[in-house]
Amino acid sequence: MAESNNNKPVILEVNNLKKYFPIKKGFFKRVVGQVRAVDGVSFFINEGETLGLVGESGCGKTTTARCILRAVDPTSGEIRFLKASGETVDIATLPEEDMRHLRSEIQLIFQDPYASLNPRHNIFDIVGEPLFVIQQMTDRGERTERVRELLQLVGLRPEYMQRFPHAFSGGQRQRIVIARALALNPRLIVADEPVSALDVSVQAQVLNLMLDLQRKLNLTYLFVAHDLSVVKHICDRVAVMYVGKLVEMAPTDDLYYEPLHPYTEALMAAVPVADPRIRSAMIELEGDVPSPSNPPSGCYFHPRCQYAIDICAQEAPALTEIKPDHFVSCHRAQELTLTGIGEPGEAYLRSKIGER
Ligand code: SF4
Protein backbone atom coordinates (compact mmCIF):
# COMPACT_ATOMS: atom_id res chain seq x y z
CA MET A 1 0.00 0.00 0.00
CA ALA A 2 1.18 3.57 -0.71
CA GLU A 3 3.11 5.88 1.62
CA SER A 4 1.04 8.96 2.40
CA ASN A 5 2.12 12.58 2.05
CA ASN A 6 2.98 12.81 5.74
CA ASN A 7 5.23 9.71 5.53
CA LYS A 8 2.88 7.61 7.61
CA PRO A 9 1.63 4.52 5.83
CA VAL A 10 -1.89 4.49 4.48
CA ILE A 11 -3.77 2.12 6.80
CA LEU A 12 -7.09 2.17 4.92
CA GLU A 13 -7.63 2.83 1.24
CA VAL A 14 -11.15 2.79 -0.18
CA ASN A 15 -11.37 2.65 -3.98
CA ASN A 16 -14.55 3.23 -5.97
CA LEU A 17 -16.73 1.75 -3.25
CA LYS A 18 -20.38 1.19 -4.18
CA LYS A 19 -23.29 -0.03 -2.14
CA TYR A 20 -26.60 -0.24 -3.95
CA PHE A 21 -29.75 -1.49 -2.25
CA PRO A 22 -32.36 -2.98 -4.60
CA ILE A 23 -35.85 -1.47 -4.62
CA LYS A 24 -38.34 -4.34 -4.82
CA LYS A 25 -42.01 -4.11 -5.71
CA GLY A 26 -45.05 -6.32 -6.04
CA PHE A 27 -45.89 -9.86 -5.02
CA PHE A 28 -42.83 -11.33 -6.77
CA LYS A 29 -40.54 -8.68 -5.28
CA ARG A 30 -39.29 -7.69 -8.70
CA VAL A 31 -36.28 -5.35 -8.61
CA VAL A 32 -37.47 -2.05 -10.06
CA GLY A 33 -34.55 0.19 -9.17
CA GLN A 34 -31.53 0.76 -6.97
CA VAL A 35 -30.84 3.06 -4.05
CA ARG A 36 -27.26 4.18 -4.66
CA ALA A 37 -26.41 4.71 -1.00
CA VAL A 38 -22.66 4.75 -1.73
CA ASP A 39 -21.82 5.51 -5.32
CA GLY A 40 -18.13 5.25 -6.19
CA VAL A 41 -16.44 6.61 -3.06
CA SER A 42 -12.62 6.73 -2.80
CA PHE A 43 -10.51 7.96 0.12
CA PHE A 44 -7.57 6.96 2.27
CA ILE A 45 -6.58 7.29 5.93
CA ASN A 46 -3.00 7.53 7.16
CA GLU A 47 -1.98 5.57 10.21
CA GLY A 48 -2.45 7.63 13.39
CA GLU A 49 -4.73 10.28 11.88
CA THR A 50 -8.43 11.08 12.10
CA LEU A 51 -10.47 11.39 8.93
CA GLY A 52 -13.92 12.90 9.33
CA LEU A 53 -16.66 11.68 7.02
CA VAL A 54 -19.38 14.33 6.95
CA GLY A 55 -22.56 15.19 5.14
CA GLU A 56 -26.27 15.63 5.63
CA SER A 57 -28.32 12.74 6.87
CA GLY A 58 -28.81 10.08 4.17
CA CYS A 59 -25.63 11.04 2.27
CA GLY A 60 -24.16 7.55 2.65
CA LYS A 61 -21.55 8.17 5.33
CA THR A 62 -22.90 5.55 7.74
CA THR A 63 -23.34 2.99 4.92
CA THR A 64 -19.70 3.62 3.94
CA ALA A 65 -18.63 2.94 7.54
CA ARG A 66 -20.78 -0.20 7.64
CA CYS A 67 -19.13 -1.49 4.45
CA ILE A 68 -15.69 -0.99 6.03
CA LEU A 69 -16.80 -3.05 9.02
CA ARG A 70 -18.51 -5.49 6.65
CA ALA A 71 -21.74 -5.03 8.55
CA VAL A 72 -23.07 -4.88 4.98
CA ASP A 73 -21.42 -6.36 1.90
CA PRO A 74 -20.34 -3.76 -0.66
CA THR A 75 -21.77 -4.03 -4.17
CA SER A 76 -18.32 -3.39 -5.65
CA GLY A 77 -15.04 -1.61 -5.01
CA GLU A 78 -12.00 -2.18 -2.82
CA ILE A 79 -11.41 -1.58 0.89
CA ARG A 80 -7.70 -2.19 1.38
CA PHE A 81 -6.57 -2.47 5.01
CA LEU A 82 -2.95 -2.66 6.16
CA LYS A 83 -2.80 -5.27 8.92
CA ALA A 84 -0.40 -5.13 11.87
CA SER A 85 1.51 -7.97 10.23
CA GLY A 86 2.25 -5.71 7.22
CA GLU A 87 -0.04 -7.71 4.94
CA THR A 88 -2.73 -5.80 3.02
CA VAL A 89 -6.18 -7.36 2.69
CA ASP A 90 -9.26 -6.33 0.73
CA ILE A 91 -12.06 -6.19 3.28
CA ALA A 92 -14.64 -5.97 0.49
CA THR A 93 -13.99 -9.56 -0.54
CA LEU A 94 -12.56 -11.07 2.64
CA PRO A 95 -14.17 -14.39 3.63
CA GLU A 96 -16.24 -14.20 6.84
CA GLU A 97 -13.76 -16.37 8.76
CA ASP A 98 -10.84 -14.00 7.96
CA MET A 99 -13.05 -11.02 8.72
CA ARG A 100 -13.67 -12.40 12.22
CA HIS A 101 -9.91 -12.37 12.89
CA LEU A 102 -9.60 -8.87 11.48
CA ARG A 103 -12.27 -7.53 13.86
CA SER A 104 -9.70 -7.25 16.65
CA GLU A 105 -7.81 -4.71 14.50
CA ILE A 106 -10.90 -2.71 13.50
CA GLN A 107 -13.41 -1.70 16.13
CA LEU A 108 -16.60 0.32 16.16
CA ILE A 109 -17.78 2.94 18.62
CA PHE A 110 -21.53 3.37 18.37
CA GLN A 111 -23.49 6.55 18.52
CA ASP A 112 -25.65 5.74 21.50
CA PRO A 113 -23.93 4.58 24.67
CA TYR A 114 -27.33 3.84 26.22
CA ALA A 115 -28.32 1.34 23.55
CA SER A 116 -24.91 -0.27 23.08
CA LEU A 117 -24.40 -1.50 26.66
CA ASN A 118 -26.33 -4.51 27.90
CA PRO A 119 -28.11 -3.29 31.06
CA ARG A 120 -28.00 -6.79 32.63
CA HIS A 121 -24.20 -7.09 32.44
CA ASN A 122 -21.79 -5.38 34.79
CA ILE A 123 -18.82 -3.39 33.52
CA PHE A 124 -16.38 -6.23 34.08
CA ASP A 125 -18.48 -8.49 31.82
CA ILE A 126 -19.00 -5.79 29.19
CA VAL A 127 -15.38 -4.70 28.87
CA GLY A 128 -14.00 -8.21 29.45
CA GLU A 129 -16.30 -9.93 26.92
CA PRO A 130 -14.07 -9.47 23.84
CA LEU A 131 -11.08 -10.66 25.91
CA PHE A 132 -12.96 -13.84 26.79
CA VAL A 133 -14.74 -14.50 23.49
CA ILE A 134 -12.19 -13.37 20.91
CA GLN A 135 -8.85 -13.45 22.73
CA GLN A 136 -9.88 -16.52 24.75
CA MET A 137 -8.48 -15.05 27.94
CA THR A 138 -10.14 -17.62 30.22
CA ASP A 139 -8.25 -16.75 33.40
CA ARG A 140 -10.56 -14.46 35.39
CA GLY A 141 -7.69 -12.85 37.32
CA GLU A 142 -5.89 -11.96 34.10
CA ARG A 143 -9.11 -10.57 32.68
CA THR A 144 -9.76 -8.49 35.79
CA GLU A 145 -6.28 -6.99 35.51
CA ARG A 146 -6.81 -6.06 31.85
CA VAL A 147 -10.27 -4.58 32.52
CA ARG A 148 -8.72 -2.56 35.37
CA GLU A 149 -6.07 -1.20 32.97
CA LEU A 150 -8.67 -0.37 30.33
CA LEU A 151 -10.92 1.49 32.76
CA GLN A 152 -7.97 3.53 33.98
CA LEU A 153 -7.03 4.29 30.40
CA VAL A 154 -10.45 5.86 29.75
CA GLY A 155 -10.52 7.75 33.04
CA LEU A 156 -12.89 5.51 35.02
CA ARG A 157 -12.24 4.13 38.49
CA PRO A 158 -11.49 0.37 38.33
CA GLU A 159 -13.43 -0.23 41.55
CA TYR A 160 -16.61 0.52 39.54
CA MET A 161 -16.22 -2.65 37.48
CA GLN A 162 -18.92 -4.54 39.37
CA ARG A 163 -21.49 -1.83 38.73
CA PHE A 164 -24.11 -1.90 36.00
CA PRO A 165 -24.52 0.61 33.13
CA HIS A 166 -27.50 2.40 34.71
CA ALA A 167 -25.20 3.66 37.49
CA PHE A 168 -23.21 5.76 35.00
CA SER A 169 -23.81 9.06 33.23
CA GLY A 170 -23.92 9.31 29.41
CA GLY A 171 -20.29 10.46 29.23
CA GLN A 172 -19.15 7.64 31.53
CA ARG A 173 -21.07 5.09 29.48
CA GLN A 174 -19.34 6.26 26.32
CA ARG A 175 -16.02 5.81 28.18
CA ILE A 176 -17.09 2.22 28.92
CA VAL A 177 -17.90 1.71 25.22
CA ILE A 178 -14.44 3.06 24.34
CA ALA A 179 -12.77 0.79 26.93
CA ARG A 180 -14.49 -2.22 25.39
CA ALA A 181 -13.45 -1.12 21.88
CA LEU A 182 -9.82 -0.88 23.06
CA ALA A 183 -9.79 -4.30 24.72
CA LEU A 184 -8.31 -6.09 21.70
CA ASN A 185 -5.70 -3.41 20.87
CA PRO A 186 -7.36 -2.22 17.65
CA ARG A 187 -5.48 -0.06 15.15
CA LEU A 188 -8.48 1.47 13.35
CA ILE A 189 -11.58 2.71 15.14
CA VAL A 190 -14.69 3.57 13.19
CA ALA A 191 -16.60 6.04 15.35
CA ASP A 192 -20.17 6.63 14.15
CA GLU A 193 -21.40 9.91 15.64
CA PRO A 194 -19.78 8.94 18.97
CA VAL A 195 -20.76 12.08 20.89
CA SER A 196 -24.01 13.14 19.23
CA ALA A 197 -26.16 11.47 21.92
CA LEU A 198 -24.24 13.18 24.73
CA ASP A 199 -24.86 16.50 26.47
CA VAL A 200 -22.88 19.30 24.88
CA SER A 201 -21.10 19.80 28.22
CA VAL A 202 -19.51 16.33 28.06
CA GLN A 203 -18.91 16.09 24.31
CA ALA A 204 -15.56 17.90 24.52
CA GLN A 205 -14.42 15.63 27.38
CA VAL A 206 -15.07 12.49 25.35
CA LEU A 207 -13.47 13.98 22.23
CA ASN A 208 -10.40 15.01 24.23
CA LEU A 209 -10.20 11.50 25.66
CA MET A 210 -10.26 10.11 22.12
CA LEU A 211 -7.45 12.48 21.10
CA ASP A 212 -5.44 11.51 24.16
CA LEU A 213 -5.90 7.78 23.45
CA GLN A 214 -4.92 8.34 19.84
CA ARG A 215 -1.61 9.87 20.91
CA LYS A 216 -0.92 7.16 23.49
CA LEU A 217 -1.92 4.17 21.36
CA ASN A 218 -1.26 5.44 17.81
CA LEU A 219 -4.92 4.86 16.92
CA THR A 220 -6.42 5.74 13.57
CA TYR A 221 -9.99 7.05 13.53
CA LEU A 222 -12.63 7.19 10.84
CA PHE A 223 -15.00 9.66 12.41
CA VAL A 224 -18.52 9.75 10.97
CA ALA A 225 -20.35 12.92 11.94
CA HIS A 226 -22.70 15.64 10.85
CA ASP A 227 -21.70 18.19 13.49
CA LEU A 228 -19.12 20.57 12.05
CA SER A 229 -17.93 21.75 15.49
CA VAL A 230 -17.13 18.18 16.55
CA VAL A 231 -15.38 17.42 13.27
CA LYS A 232 -13.27 20.59 13.44
CA HIS A 233 -12.23 19.73 16.98
CA ILE A 234 -11.00 16.21 16.32
CA CYS A 235 -10.24 15.60 12.62
CA ASP A 236 -6.94 16.04 10.76
CA ARG A 237 -8.67 15.75 7.39
CA VAL A 238 -12.28 15.79 6.33
CA ALA A 239 -14.14 14.06 3.49
CA VAL A 240 -17.50 15.54 2.52
CA MET A 241 -20.20 13.30 1.05
CA TYR A 242 -23.26 14.30 -0.97
CA VAL A 243 -25.88 11.80 -2.20
CA GLY A 244 -23.55 8.80 -2.01
CA LYS A 245 -20.54 10.53 -3.56
CA LEU A 246 -17.47 12.12 -2.11
CA VAL A 247 -17.32 15.74 -3.27
CA GLU A 248 -14.34 17.15 -1.35
CA MET A 249 -11.52 15.88 0.85
CA ALA A 250 -8.87 18.10 2.43
CA PRO A 251 -6.94 18.87 5.61
CA THR A 252 -9.46 20.24 8.12
CA ASP A 253 -8.32 23.88 8.09
CA ASP A 254 -8.19 23.99 4.28
CA LEU A 255 -11.70 22.60 4.08
CA TYR A 256 -13.13 25.04 6.63
CA TYR A 257 -11.31 28.19 5.51
CA GLU A 258 -10.75 27.60 1.80
CA PRO A 259 -13.38 25.16 0.53
CA LEU A 260 -13.23 24.33 -3.16
CA HIS A 261 -16.64 22.71 -3.57
CA PRO A 262 -19.84 24.80 -3.59
CA TYR A 263 -21.58 22.24 -1.36
CA THR A 264 -18.87 22.59 1.30
CA GLU A 265 -19.15 26.37 1.03
CA ALA A 266 -22.91 26.06 1.56
CA LEU A 267 -22.42 23.80 4.61
CA MET A 268 -20.03 26.33 6.14
CA ALA A 269 -22.43 29.15 5.41
CA ALA A 270 -25.26 27.24 7.06
CA VAL A 271 -23.46 27.19 10.44
CA PRO A 272 -25.65 29.31 12.68
CA VAL A 273 -24.19 32.40 14.26
CA ALA A 274 -25.27 34.38 17.25
CA ASP A 275 -26.09 37.55 15.29
CA PRO A 276 -29.25 37.05 13.16
CA ARG A 277 -28.34 40.03 10.90
CA ILE A 278 -25.17 38.24 9.83
CA ARG A 279 -27.05 35.02 9.26
CA SER A 280 -29.42 36.73 6.85
CA ALA A 281 -26.43 37.64 4.65
CA MET A 282 -25.44 34.03 4.27
CA ILE A 283 -26.06 31.51 1.54
CA GLU A 284 -28.85 29.15 2.42
CA LEU A 285 -29.01 25.61 1.07
CA GLU A 286 -32.08 25.74 -1.12
CA GLY A 287 -34.06 22.74 -2.32
CA ASP A 288 -34.21 19.22 -0.98
CA VAL A 289 -31.42 16.66 -0.95
CA PRO A 290 -32.02 14.48 -4.03
CA SER A 291 -33.01 10.86 -3.53
CA PRO A 292 -30.17 8.36 -4.01
CA SER A 293 -32.68 6.17 -5.86
CA ASN A 294 -33.18 8.83 -8.52
CA PRO A 295 -30.24 11.24 -8.44
CA PRO A 296 -29.97 14.17 -10.87
CA SER A 297 -27.86 13.91 -14.02
CA GLY A 298 -24.26 15.14 -14.14
CA CYS A 299 -23.10 16.70 -10.89
CA TYR A 300 -25.62 15.63 -8.26
CA PHE A 301 -25.42 19.07 -6.64
CA HIS A 302 -26.35 21.01 -9.78
CA PRO A 303 -30.06 21.61 -8.95
CA ARG A 304 -28.99 23.38 -5.73
CA CYS A 305 -25.75 24.95 -6.90
CA GLN A 306 -25.64 28.71 -7.48
CA TYR A 307 -22.55 28.31 -9.69
CA ALA A 308 -23.97 25.63 -12.02
CA ILE A 309 -23.32 25.97 -15.76
CA ASP A 310 -24.51 23.82 -18.69
CA ILE A 311 -21.90 21.07 -18.35
CA CYS A 312 -22.85 20.50 -14.69
CA ALA A 313 -26.17 18.89 -15.67
CA GLN A 314 -24.51 16.75 -18.34
CA GLU A 315 -21.25 15.36 -16.97
CA ALA A 316 -20.34 14.07 -13.54
CA PRO A 317 -17.13 15.74 -12.37
CA ALA A 318 -14.32 13.44 -11.23
CA LEU A 319 -12.66 13.75 -7.83
CA THR A 320 -9.35 15.49 -8.63
CA GLU A 321 -6.40 16.68 -6.52
CA ILE A 322 -6.49 20.43 -7.17
CA LYS A 323 -3.97 21.42 -4.49
CA PRO A 324 -1.65 19.14 -2.51
CA ASP A 325 -3.86 16.86 -0.43
CA HIS A 326 -6.99 18.77 -1.47
CA PHE A 327 -9.37 16.73 -3.63
CA VAL A 328 -12.59 18.06 -5.13
CA SER A 329 -15.17 17.01 -7.70
CA CYS A 330 -16.43 20.17 -9.37
CA HIS A 331 -16.09 21.32 -12.98
CA ARG A 332 -15.38 24.85 -11.79
CA ALA A 333 -13.04 24.13 -8.88
CA GLN A 334 -10.07 25.90 -10.57
CA GLU A 335 -11.91 29.12 -11.31
CA LEU A 336 -14.28 29.70 -8.36
CA THR A 337 -13.20 31.60 -5.26
CA LEU A 338 -15.39 30.30 -2.48
CA THR A 339 -15.92 31.51 1.05
CA GLY A 340 -14.98 29.43 4.07
CA ILE A 341 -16.31 29.67 7.55
CA GLY A 342 -16.29 33.24 8.82
CA GLU A 343 -15.32 34.46 12.27
CA PRO A 344 -18.92 34.41 13.62
CA GLY A 345 -19.46 30.84 12.44
CA GLU A 346 -16.13 29.77 13.81
CA ALA A 347 -16.86 31.38 17.16
CA TYR A 348 -20.14 29.48 17.22
CA LEU A 349 -18.39 26.16 16.49
CA ARG A 350 -15.86 26.83 19.25
CA SER A 351 -18.52 27.76 21.77
CA LYS A 352 -20.57 24.70 20.90
CA ILE A 353 -17.73 22.40 21.80
CA GLY A 354 -16.82 24.40 24.92
CA GLU A 355 -13.64 26.00 23.47
CA ARG A 356 -12.82 29.68 23.87
FE1 SF4 B 1 -21.80 23.35 -8.88
FE2 SF4 B 1 -21.18 22.54 -11.33
FE3 SF4 B 1 -19.37 22.40 -9.40
FE4 SF4 B 1 -21.47 20.75 -9.41
S1 SF4 B 1 -19.85 20.83 -10.92
S2 SF4 B 1 -20.66 21.87 -7.67
S3 SF4 B 1 -23.06 22.11 -10.21
S4 SF4 B 1 -20.28 24.27 -10.25
Boltz pocket constraint, residues with backbone or C-beta under 6 A from the ligand:
constraints:
  - pocket:
      binder: B
      contacts: [[A, 261], [A, 262], [A, 263], [A, 299], [A, 300], [A, 301], [A, 302], [A, 303], [A, 305], [A, 306], [A, 307], [A, 308], [A, 309], [A, 312], [A, 317], [A, 329], [A, 330], [A, 331], [A, 332], [A, 333]]
      max_distance: 6.0
